[in-house]
Amino acid sequence: MPNSQANISGIPNQSLQIFKGFAAITVLSILLGIIFEMYYLAAIPAFLILAYMTLVDFRKIFFLLLICIPLSTEFYFDNGLATDLPTEPLMIGLMMVYGVYVLRHGREMSSEFIRHPLALLLALHLFWIFATTISSSLFLVSLKFSLAKLWYVTVFFFMAGSMLKEKKDMKTFFWCILIPLLFTVGIILLRHAAYGFTFNTVEKTLKPFYRNHVNYAALLALFIPFVWFARQWYRSYSFMRILINASVLIMLIAIQFSYTRTAYVTLFLAIGAYFVVRFKLVKIALIVSVIGGIGLFAYLINNNTYLDYAPDYEHTVVHRKFDNLVEATVAGEDISTMERFYRWIAGLRMIKDKPLVGYGPGNFYNFYKPYTVSSFRTYVSDNPEQSTIHCYFLLMLVEQGFPGMLIFLALSFYALIKGEQVYHRSRDKTLKGLAMAAVLSLVVINAFLLINDMIETDKMGTFFFMNMVIIINVDLLNKKQIRQQAVQNK
């Protein structure tokens, strides 16, 4: 007698009904998209599949999100709002699913990760962001910023802490980034070759993957340490070793033709930082950096010395050749460099009025213009794109006050110090390389943050948090190995 739960094809009736319903939704979505010229409606079936997979196994969706980071694109709505697609919707969805998971299984989860000093410092950073949101001069602007920060931290730190626990997970992370990254690099280099690799055409080749050449070069530079140390995972002259060696070369070529001065400098800094970590000099290097920064600041404000470096408005312009750009930078006539000075000075003057809590997260643009000094004004000072101060540490000071900046500095510095300790305590070669790569990647990111504020972007901010995750989890794996050896020796 035939099974009442199956049809003549042998497919269970429940599954057949689900298939029919999904097929109907697919056809309807496509038709509505065509009729109303709202073609994004055709993505509804893919969204439903994604939602189902997220509920069933969000681990796969997390790694899908990693794959999407190099491929993501900025999308602007008619009301002026913008988002990164598909990464930001995926982040929001994963944050909600992970929140439900923690509520249901929190007691079963290990607390070692969240009790780590680096995790506690990040939690303090997040707490102060929300505290200064409450006191913000424009609450809604700060609330939007804080919510975005929340899903970045939830997904790329706390969730990533559960996803990147073992060596094999960290290797999966590596390949999920490298393969799509090389795909974008290949397309961009081919496009750029058609223009003869000229400086003034590089921006034309980056869409839809990157906002500008700085974002492009930053992602390449911060990921090169991982590619370099991944070479150790495979035998010499093996196919995988040759592939990774070729990847290093391709990425260096791409950085060269990105014509991004900061990327060039950060790669040399990363090389120097490698020896600093090897010889346990991180604390000394940080102390020297802080003393140097304070000394430079004291020199510039003494008798208003900074006014001596005001640019010539007529000669401070955009340069179309890279050689001219470098010469202009040295001469103080590069428009991007001098515009930074213009905003930095405004930021330092702003903090006098709100030194404790600042103006609130995301609020620099809304308040800085009355504090500018006209002698540093450039052709782009109208700032129609509403960009911010171009120094993340100074941005923390302006928007979150001295406590906010000091907390962020403590987080950044401790990550480097702890990374050095974890590197030297690692006995496993793979873990040792991962710890060093994470530290060097953080060095690159922090160097970019000195003259940019890109940590709120998916191309950089995601790695700032995941590098810390790798440092913490390598630390925990080292401690686990020590405990296992202690048990074996008894």
C-alpha positions in Angstrom: 0.0 0.0 0.0 1.5 3.5 -0.9 2.7 5.7 1.8 0.1 8.4 2.6 2.8 10.8 3.4 4.4 10.7 -0.1 3.1 11.4 -3.6 3.6 9.2 -6.7 7.1 10.7 -7.2 8.2 9.4 -3.8 8.8 13.0 -2.6 7.3 13.6 0.9 4.2 15.8 0.6 5.5 18.3 3.1 8.7 18.8 1.1 6.7 19.1 -2.1 4.4 21.8 -0.7 7.5 23.7 0.5 9.0 23.5 -3.0 5.7 24.6 -4.7 5.5 27.6 -2.3 9.1 28.6 -2.9 8.6 28.3 -6.7 5.5 30.5 -6.5 7.4 33.1 -4.4 10.3 33.0 -7.0 8.0 33.6 -10.0 5.9 36.2 -8.2 9.1 38.1 -7.1 10.5 38.2 -10.6 7.2 39.3 -12.1 6.7 42.1 -9.6 10.2 43.2 -10.1 9.7 43.5 -13.9 6.2 45.1 -13.6 7.2 47.8 -11.1 10.9 48.1 -12.3 12.0 47.2 -8.8 14.4 44.5 -9.9 15.8 43.9 -6.4 12.5 42.1 -5.6 13.9 39.2 -7.6 16.4 38.7 -4.7 13.6 37.7 -2.3 14.0 34.0 -2.9 17.7 34.2 -2.3 17.0 36.1 0.9 14.6 33.4 2.1 17.1 30.7 1.4 19.7 32.7 3.3 17.4 33.2 6.2 16.6 29.5 6.4 20.3 28.6 6.3 21.0 31.2 9.0 18.5 29.6 11.4 19.7 26.1 10.6 23.5 26.7 10.7 24.7 30.3 11.1 28.3 29.1 11.0 28.1 28.7 7.2 26.5 32.2 6.9 29.4 33.7 9.0 31.9 32.3 6.6 29.8 33.5 3.7 29.9 36.9 5.2 33.7 36.7 5.2 33.7 35.8 1.5 31.5 38.9 0.8 33.9 41.4 2.5 36.2 42.0 -0.5 33.2 41.8 -2.8 30.8 44.2 -1.0 29.7 47.4 -2.6 28.3 50.7 -1.2 24.7 51.3 -2.0 23.1 54.8 -1.5 19.3 55.2 -1.0 17.4 58.2 -2.3 17.1 59.6 1.3 20.9 59.9 1.6 21.4 56.8 3.7 24.0 54.3 2.6 24.8 50.7 3.4 27.3 48.0 2.4 25.7 45.2 0.4 25.5 42.4 1.1 27.7 42.6 4.2 25.7 44.9 6.4 22.3 43.1 6.1 24.2 39.9 6.8 25.7 41.4 9.9 22.4 42.6 11.2 20.8 39.2 10.6 23.7 37.3 12.2 23.7 39.6 15.2 20.0 38.8 15.8 20.4 35.1 15.3 23.5 35.0 17.5 21.7 37.0 20.2 18.9 34.4 20.3 21.5 31.6 20.3 23.3 33.2 23.3 20.0 33.6 25.2 19.2 29.9 24.6 22.7 28.4 25.0 24.6 31.0 27.0 25.1 28.7 30.1 26.6 26.0 27.9 29.2 28.4 26.3 32.7 28.8 27.7 33.3 32.2 29.4 37.0 32.1 28.8 36.8 34.3 25.7 34.6 37.1 27.2 36.7 37.1 30.4 39.9 37.8 28.5 41.3 41.2 29.3 41.2 42.2 25.7 37.5 41.3 25.5 36.8 43.3 28.6 38.6 46.4 27.2 36.5 46.1 24.0 33.4 45.9 26.2 34.5 49.0 28.0 35.0 50.8 24.6 31.5 49.7 23.5 30.0 50.9 26.9 31.6 54.3 26.5 30.2 54.7 23.0 26.7 54.1 24.3 27.3 56.4 27.3 28.4 59.3 25.0 25.4 58.5 22.7 23.1 59.3 25.6 24.8 62.6 26.2 25.2 63.3 22.5 24.6 66.8 21.0 22.6 65.0 18.3 21.2 61.9 19.8 19.7 60.2 16.6 23.0 60.6 14.7 24.9 59.0 17.6 22.3 56.2 18.0 22.6 55.2 14.3 26.4 55.1 14.7 26.2 53.1 17.9 23.8 50.5 16.5 26.2 50.0 13.5 29.1 49.6 15.9 27.0 47.1 17.9 26.5 44.7 15.0 30.1 45.1 13.9 31.4 44.1 17.4 28.7 41.4 18.0 29.5 39.6 14.7 33.2 40.2 14.1 34.3 39.9 17.7 31.9 38.0 19.9 30.5 35.7 17.2 33.9 35.4 15.5 35.2 34.4 18.9 33.0 31.2 18.7 33.7 30.7 14.9 37.5 31.0 14.9 38.4 28.9 17.9 40.7 26.3 16.3 43.5 26.3 13.8 41.3 24.9 11.0 38.8 27.7 11.6 41.5 30.3 11.2 42.7 28.7 8.0 39.1 28.8 6.7 39.0 32.5 7.6 42.2 33.0 5.6 40.9 31.3 2.4 37.4 32.9 2.7 39.2 36.3 2.4 42.0 35.5 0.0 40.1 34.0 -2.8 37.5 36.8 -3.3 40.2 39.4 -2.6 42.4 38.0 -5.5 39.3 38.0 -7.7 38.7 41.7 -7.1 42.4 42.4 -7.6 42.5 40.5 -10.9 39.6 42.5 -12.3 41.0 45.9 -11.1 44.5 45.2 -12.5 43.0 44.2 -15.9 40.9 47.3 -16.0 43.9 49.5 -14.9 46.1 47.9 -17.5 43.7 49.1 -20.2 44.4 52.7 -18.9 48.2 52.1 -18.9 48.3 51.9 -15.0 48.2 55.7 -14.8 47.7 57.4 -11.5 44.8 59.5 -12.5 42.7 56.5 -13.7 43.0 54.2 -10.7 39.7 55.4 -9.2 37.8 54.4 -12.4 38.8 50.7 -12.0 37.6 50.1 -8.4 33.8 50.0 -8.6 31.8 48.3 -7.4 34.1 46.7 -4.9 35.9 49.7 -3.3 35.0 53.3 -2.5 38.4 54.6 -3.4 42.1 53.7 -3.8 42.7 54.1 -0.1 40.1 51.5 0.9 41.5 49.1 -1.7 45.1 49.5 -0.7 44.2 49.3 3.0 42.6 45.9 2.6 45.5 44.6 0.7 48.1 46.0 3.1 46.4 44.7 6.3 45.9 41.2 4.8 49.4 40.7 3.4 50.8 39.6 6.9 48.4 36.7 6.8 49.3 35.7 3.3 53.0 35.9 4.1 52.7 33.6 7.2 50.2 31.2 5.5 53.2 30.1 3.3 54.4 28.1 6.3 51.3 25.8 6.2 52.5 24.1 3.0 55.7 22.3 1.9 58.2 24.1 -0.3 57.4 23.9 -4.0 54.0 22.4 -3.3 51.1 23.8 -5.4 49.6 25.6 -2.4 52.9 27.2 -1.5 53.4 28.4 -5.0 49.9 29.8 -5.1 50.3 31.7 -1.9 53.7 33.0 -3.0 52.1 34.2 -6.2 49.4 35.9 -4.2 51.9 37.9 -2.2 53.5 39.1 -5.5 50.1 40.0 -7.0 49.0 41.9 -3.9 52.3 43.9 -3.8 51.9 44.8 -7.5 48.3 45.9 -6.7 49.4 48.1 -3.9 52.1 49.6 -6.1 49.5 50.5 -8.7 47.0 51.8 -6.1 49.3 54.8 -5.7 48.5 55.0 -2.0 51.2 56.6 0.0 49.9 55.3 3.4 50.0 51.7 2.1 53.6 52.0 1.1 54.5 53.4 4.5 52.5 50.8 6.5 54.2 47.9 4.7 57.6 49.2 5.8 56.2 49.7 9.3 54.9 46.1 9.3 58.4 44.9 8.4 59.9 46.9 11.2 57.2 45.8 13.6 58.0 42.2 12.9 61.5 42.7 14.4 60.0 44.8 17.3 57.8 41.8 18.2 60.6 39.2 17.7 62.8 41.1 20.1 60.1 41.9 22.6 60.3 45.7 22.1 56.6 46.5 21.7 56.2 48.3 25.0 59.3 50.4 24.3 58.1 51.2 20.8 54.7 52.3 22.1 56.3 54.5 24.8 58.6 56.2 22.3 55.6 56.7 19.9 53.6 58.4 22.6 56.4 60.6 23.8 57.1 61.6 20.2 53.5 62.4 19.5 53.2 64.5 22.7 56.4 66.3 21.8 55.3 67.1 18.3 51.9 68.4 19.6 53.6 70.5 22.3 55.9 72.0 19.6 53.0 72.9 17.3 50.8 74.6 19.9 53.7 76.5 21.6 53.2 80.2 20.5 50.8 78.9 17.8 53.7 77.5 15.8 51.3 75.5 13.7 50.2 78.7 11.9 53.6 78.8 10.3 52.7 75.7 8.3 49.5 77.2 6.8 49.3 76.3 3.0 49.2 78.6 0.1 45.5 78.4 -1.0 46.3 79.0 -4.7 49.0 76.3 -4.9 47.4 73.6 -2.7 45.5 71.6 -5.4 44.7 68.1 -6.6 47.6 66.5 -8.5 47.1 64.3 -11.5 50.5 62.7 -11.5 51.9 60.6 -8.7 55.4 62.2 -8.8 53.8 65.6 -8.5 51.7 64.4 -5.6 54.8 63.2 -3.7 56.6 66.5 -4.3 53.5 68.5 -3.2 53.2 66.4 0.0 56.8 67.3 0.9 56.2 71.0 0.0 53.0 71.1 2.0 50.9 71.7 -1.2 49.0 68.4 -1.4 45.3 69.2 -1.0 44.5 66.0 0.9 47.3 66.4 3.4 46.5 70.1 4.0 42.8 69.5 4.3 43.6 67.0 7.1 45.5 69.7 8.9 42.5 72.0 8.5 40.2 69.5 10.1 42.7 68.3 12.8 43.1 71.9 14.0 39.3 72.3 14.1 39.0 69.1 16.1 41.6 70.2 18.7 39.8 73.5 19.1 36.4 71.7 19.5 37.5 69.5 22.4 38.0 72.6 24.7 34.2 72.9 24.9 33.4 69.2 25.5 36.5 67.5 26.9 34.7 64.8 29.0 32.0 63.3 26.7 32.7 65.0 23.4 29.9 65.8 20.9 28.7 62.2 20.6 29.6 59.4 18.2 29.2 60.3 14.5 28.9 64.1 15.2 32.2 65.6 14.1 30.9 66.8 10.7 27.8 68.5 12.3 29.9 70.8 14.5 33.4 71.3 13.2 33.1 74.2 10.8 32.8 77.0 13.3 36.1 75.8 14.8 38.2 75.8 11.6 41.1 78.2 11.0 40.6 80.0 7.7 44.4 80.2 6.9 44.4 76.3 6.5 41.4 76.3 4.2 41.7 74.4 0.8 39.6 74.0 -2.3 37.8 71.0 -0.8 37.0 72.5 2.6 33.3 72.8 1.7 33.2 69.0 2.3 30.1 68.1 0.3 30.7 64.4 0.9 30.5 65.0 4.7 33.6 63.1 5.5 35.1 63.4 9.0 38.4 64.3 10.6 40.7 61.7 8.9 42.4 60.6 12.2 40.5 58.0 14.2 42.3 58.7 17.4 41.5 62.4 17.2 37.9 61.5 16.2 37.5 59.5 19.4 38.7 62.6 21.3 36.2 65.0 19.6 33.2 62.7 19.7 33.8 60.7 22.9 36.0 63.0 25.0 39.3 62.2 26.7 37.9 59.0 28.3 36.8 57.6 24.9 40.2 58.3 23.3 42.1 56.8 26.2 40.0 53.7 26.2 40.5 53.2 22.5 44.3 53.8 22.9 44.4 51.3 25.8 42.5 48.7 23.6 44.8 49.3 20.6 48.0 49.2 22.7 47.1 46.2 24.8 46.2 44.2 21.7 49.8 44.8 20.4 51.3 44.0 23.8 49.2 40.9 24.3 49.9 39.8 20.7 53.6 40.0 21.3 53.2 37.8 24.5 51.0 35.3 22.7 53.5 35.0 19.8 56.4 34.2 22.2 54.3 31.8 24.2 53.2 29.8 21.2 54.9 26.5 20.6 52.9 25.5 17.6 54.3 27.0 14.4 50.9 27.7 12.8 49.6 29.4 15.9 52.8 31.4 16.2 52.5 32.6 12.6 48.8 33.5 13.1 49.6 35.6 16.2 52.3 37.5 14.4 50.1 38.1 11.4 47.3 39.4 13.6 49.8 41.8 15.3 51.3 43.1 12.1 47.8 43.5 10.6 46.8 45.6 13.6 50.0 47.7 13.1 48.9 48.4 9.5 45.4 49.3 10.6 46.5 51.6 13.4 48.9 53.3 11.0 46.0 53.9 8.6 43.9 55.2 11.5 46.4 57.9 12.2 45.4 59.7 8.9 42.1 58.1 8.2 38.9 57.0 10.0 38.1 53.8 8.2 37.3 51.5 11.2 33.6 51.9 10.6 34.0 50.3 7.1 33.6 46.6 6.4 37.0 46.6 4.5 38.9 47.5 7.6 36.8 47.5 10.8 36.0 43.8 10.4 39.7 42.9 10.6 40.4 45.2 13.5 38.0 43.1 15.6 39.0 39.7 14.1 42.7 40.3 14.6 41.9 40.7 18.3 39.8 37.5 18.2 42.8 35.6 16.7 45.1 36.9 19.4 42.7 35.9 22.2 41.9 32.4 20.7 45.6 31.6 20.1 46.2 32.6 23.7 43.4 30.3 24.9 44.7 27.5 22.7 48.2 27.9 24.2 46.8 27.7 27.7 44.8 24.6 26.7 48.0 22.9 25.4 49.8 23.8 28.6 46.9 22.2 30.7 47.0 19.1 28.5 50.7 18.7 28.9 50.4 19.2 32.7 47.9 16.4 32.8 50.1 14.1 30.7 53.1 14.7 32.9 51.3 13.7 36.1 
